[in-house]
Amino acid sequence: MAITSRQPDITYHPDFQKYQQRTERLKSQKAINGVLPVNFPTQLSGPLVWEGQDFPDETEWTFSLNTTQLEEIDKALTHFKGLSKPIGYVNQSTFPLPLLSPLLRKEAQALQSGRGFFVLRGLQPDKHSIEDNIIIYAGVSSYIGSIRGRQDSKIIDGLKQSNMLNHIKDLSQTAVATSIGAPAYTTDKQVFHTDAGDIVSLFCLSPAAKGGESKLASSWRVYNELARTRPDIIRTLSDNWVFDGYGNPAKPYTTRPLLFHSPAQGLSPERVIIQYARRGFTGFLHLPRSQDIPPITEEQAEALDALHFLAEKFSLTLDFQKGDIQFVNNVAIFHARDGFVDEPGKERHLLRLWLRDPELAWETPGLLQERWDELYKDVTEVEQVFSLEPKIRGGAGKS
């Protein structure tokens, strides 16, 4: 394929000065369309619209486990291990939490129709083996989202095997360093983005010696700011973007919008969903953007920077402690993390699950359904694999 246009001067790490210069240059070249796409809301409202300063007290979004609740979790762990089943069989029935269950389901409601995030605090990972920690994590998380998402899949001896768990850890000093194409496996900062799927969950086994703070931002607050000040960027986000197939000869690239609008229907309120990861459009480390696919436009480069810097402006920084599980509504909330420094015995190590709550889940936009099906459709207990050691996810090129 002959590509005549060039990729804009934009990298994974946002540069505010370049962002401002690009905006001024685009303004001088053509008049800005100050009209939102047809039927898009001028402003979104509700508890999902927030800024970091709206939460001065972390107790507003932290559920701290008490001694009785921790004992119930330990009892559920013992119960599941007594079944002698693989971890893929962890669910609400095999990991029973009769007292904690209604409290967790209340938090699940807040995740879908409230602020969009919460932290479960008080687990004690140092008391357990890595396998037991994974069982506890999967068991507790099953009350927030009963369907776990595939993070990577392959066929081995005719059988599908799907990695359901990802280790977020610095692997840049290991033998796989030259295969790293995502900041999750480095000490580098992660800019604001979304993962795939409905709910992203992170369990902190160990924090870094320094840095690594977790940050969240309401995509609805970002939408409102853009709708008010730069509706043309809303239009850019709702147009098609070229997603890299990373050398897939059958599908070198695909196209879809980053922003989806769902009008109110029946009991479902009006919603906006923004799904994107910056590195797919800029490349990162050993996974650059393919040169033989259409580049992004200057307007799209500006939009990527606008999303990041507005998310940063309105963000909330979380004190991510050992034993915390962070649950985030991935279709409403952006997340990021600061760079960090590890030291012997103080090495940042998180576990990640992608979850779906079939009872409370938002309706998936049609253009995202194929990707959502890759994660959630017809997941079986037998196919589920939970790696006990960190490794680079095979599907890390996908957003």
N, C-alpha and C positions, 0 to 999 in steps of 0.2 A: 504494500500500500504506500503510495507517495503522499507524504504529509507536507503541505506547503506552509501552513501557519506554524508559529513557534510557541512553545510553552512560556508563559509569563515568568518573570523573575520573582519566583516565590519558592520558599523552602518549607520544610516541616515546622521550623521554629519561626513563629510570627515576628515580624519586624514592624513596629508601630510607625517608624518614619517612612518606610516604603509604602505602608498602607495609606498614610496621609498623602504621600506624593502620587500614588496611583489614583486616589479619589480626585485630587485636584486635576490630574491629567485627563481623566475621563469626563469630568465636568466641562473642561475646556473644549473637548472634542464633539460633544453632542448634548442636546437638551435632555435632562433627566425626566423620565416618565413618572409623574407624581401620582399615578392612579394604581390602586391595588388591583390584583386579578379579580375577575367577576365573582361576586358573592363572598369574597374573603372578608373576615371580620376586621373592622377598624381597630378594635381592641378586644382582647380576651379577658375574662374575669373569673374569679373564684380562688380557692386556696392554693391552686397550682401557680398562681402569679405571685411571686415573692422575690425579695432581695435578701442578701445575707444579713443586712442590718435588721431585718424583721425578726431574727432569732437570736436575741442577746443571751439567752439561757439555754444551754445544751440539753437540759432536762426536757425541753419541749419536744425534742426529737430522739431522745435516748430512752430505751426500755432496759432498765437494769434488773438483772435476774437476782432473786433472793435465794437464800439457802434452800428453802423448800423446793423451789423451781429447779435449782441445780441438781438436787437429789432426784427429782423426777426424771431429768434428762439422763442421769447416770443409770437409773433403773431401766429406762427405755433402751439404753445402750446394751445393758446386760441382757435384756429381753431379746433384742435383735441378734446378738452374738449367739444366744442359745438356739436360734433357728438354724444356724450353720448354713446360711444363704449368702450368695455374693452381694456386694453393696448395691447392685442394681435393683435389688428387691426392697431397699429401704423406702418406706412410704408411711402414711399416717397410721395404717393398721399394724405394720410391723415395728414401728417406732412410736408406741402410744404415749401421748402426753395429755391425759384427760383434764388436768387442771390448767395447764399452760395453753392448751389449744384455743379456747375462746379468746384469750388475750392476744395471741398471735394473729388470729383471724381479724381482730379489731385493728391491729397494725396493718394487716393486708388491705383493709378498707382505706386506711389513710394513704397507703401507697398508690392506690388506683384513683381515689377521688378526693384525697386531702392534699397534704404538702408534697407528696410524691417520694418520700424517702424516710427511713428511720434507721437507727443503730441499735442492735441487740448487744448489750454489754454484760460481761461477767463470766463468760466461759473461761476455762483454765486449760489451755492447750498443753502446758508443760506437764500436766498430770497424766497425759494420754500419749499413746503411740500415734504415729502419723495415720495409720489405718483407722484407729478409733476416733481420731479427730475428724476424719473424712466421714465416718458413719454418723457422728454427732451433727456435723454440718449438713449432711444430706437429710438427716431426720428432722432437724429443726426447720430447715428450709422448705421441707415438703408441706408445711402448714402455711407458708407464704405463697408458694407456687408448686402445685402438686405434679406438674410436668417439668422434668429436667430437659434442657436443650442439648443437642449434640454440638460439640465444639470442633469436632473433626471426625470423619468416618472413612473407613476403608474396608475392603473385602479380603478376608484371610481364610484360605481353604474353603472358599465358598460361603463363608459366614460373615455377616456384617458385624463389624466391631466399631463402636462409637465412643470416643473419649468424651466424657461428660464433665470432666474436671480439668481446670487449667491451673498450673502453678505460676504465679506472677513473682518472678525472682530474677535478679541480675545474673545472667549467664555469659556476660561479655568477657569473662576471664576463663572460660571453659573451652573444651574442644569444639563446641558448636558455635563459637563466636562469629565465624564468617558466614553463618546461615541466618543471622539475626536480621529481621526486616521490620520489627516492631519495637517501640520503646519499652513495652512491658518487660522485655528481657534485658534491659540495661538499667543504669542508674540515672539516665536522662529524664528530664521532665516529660510528662505526657500532656499535650495541649487538650483543650476541651473537645469532646467528641461523644459519640454514642457507640455502644457495642451493637451486636445484632440481638434481636429478640425483645421480649416484653420487660423482663426484670433482670438486672445484673446485680449479682451478690458477691461480696468479697469478705473473706474470713481472714483476720490478721493472726497468723501464727507467731509472727515476730516483727516488730517495727524496726526501722533503720536506726543506726546510731545517731544520725543527724538528718533532718529533712524528711522528704517523702510525704508531706502533708496532703491529705485528700481534699479535693475541692468539688463542690456541686454548684450548679446554676440552673435556674428555671428557664427552659427554652421558651415558655410562654411569656415570661418577662422580656426576653430578648426579642421575641416576635412583636410584642407591643411597641417596643422602642423603635424597631425598624418600620413597623406600619405607620408610626407617627412621624418619623423623621426621614426615612428612606424607603418608601413603598416600592421603588424600582428594584431594590435588593430582594424584597419578598417575591417579586416577579421573577427575578433571576433564579432564586432558590426553587421556585415552583416549576421552572422549565427543566428540560432534560439535561442531564450531565453524563459524561462518558466515564464509565467505571472500568478500570483496568482488569483484563482477564489474565494478566501475568503469564503470557506465553501459551495460553490455551488455544490450540490451532482451530478447534471447532467453534470457539467463541472468544475471539481476541479482545472484545470489549462488549459491554452492555450499556444501555442508557436508561435512566430514570431520573425523576426529580429528587431533590433532597428534602423538600417540604411538601406535606400533604394536608389538605383541608377536608375535614369530614363535617358536613352540615348536620344539624340536629335532626335526629330521626327517632320517633317513638320515645323511649325512655333514655336514649343515648344523647347526651348534650353535644353541642358543637365543639369540635376539637381540632387542634393543629398538631401534627407530628413532624418533627425534624429528625432525620436519620442520616448521619454522615460521620466519616472519620477522615480527617485532613490528610493523613499520610497516603491514602489511596489516590490523591490528586497531586501530591508533591513528591511522593516516594520517601523512604526512610532507610538510611544506612545501606544494607546489602540487598534491599528490595526497592530499586528505583522504579519510577513510573516508566512503563514501556514507551519506547520512542516511535514505534510503528502504529500508534493509535492516535486519534485526534487529541490534541492538547486541550486543556481548559482555556477559557477566554479570559481576557483582562477583567471583565465584569465578574466572572466567577471567582477569580483570584481575590478581587475586592470583597466579594461576599464571604469567602472563607475567613478573611481577616476580620470582617465585621462580626461574624458569629463569635470568633474567639475573643476579641477585645471587649465586646459587650457582655459575654458570659463572664469574663474576668472581672469586669466592673461590678456586676450584680451578684458575684459568687459568695458562697459560704464556705469557710475552711473548717474541716472537721478534725478533731483531735482523735486520730485513729489509734487506739490502744491495743495491746496484746489481748486477744480473746474477743475483740469486737467483731460482729458481723454487720456489714453495711448492706442494706437493701435499697435499691434505687429503681424507680419507674423509668425504664430506659427509653420510653417513647415520649417522655415529658421533661426529663432532666438530663443536662449535660454533666459529664464528670471529667476530672483532670487530676493530675498529681504533680507536686513539685519534685525536682531532682533530689537525690539523696546520697548519703555516704554510709557505706557499711563498714563495720569493724568486726574482727573475730568475736563470735558470740553475740553480735548485734547485727544480724543480717536480715534485711527486710524480706519477708516471705508471706505472700498472700495466697489463698486458694479462691478460685472463681467458679461460680455456677451461673448458668443462664436458665431462668425459670419462666414458667407461664402458669397463671391462675385461670383455669377454664371457667370458673364461676364469675370472676370480676374483670377479666381481660378486656381491653379495648378492642374494637373491631379493627382488624388488620387491613390497611389499604391494599387494594388489588395488586398494585405493582410490587408490593413487598411480600405477597403471599408465597411465591416460590421459595424465597429465602427463608421465610418463617417455617414452611413445610420441611425444609432441610433440617431445621433445628428440632421441631416439635412433633411432626406428623408420625403417628404410629410407632413411637418409641417403645421398644420392648425391654423387659428386665434383662433378658439374656444378652442383648447386644451391648449393654452398658459397661464401659471400662473406666476405672478410676486409677490413674497413675499415682504411685506413691512417691515418685521422684520427679523433679522438674525436667521438662523437655520443651522444645519449641513446637507449638501447635502447628500441625500440618496445614490447616486452613487459615493461617494467619494473614494471608493476602486478602481474604474476603472482609468486607465491612459488615 
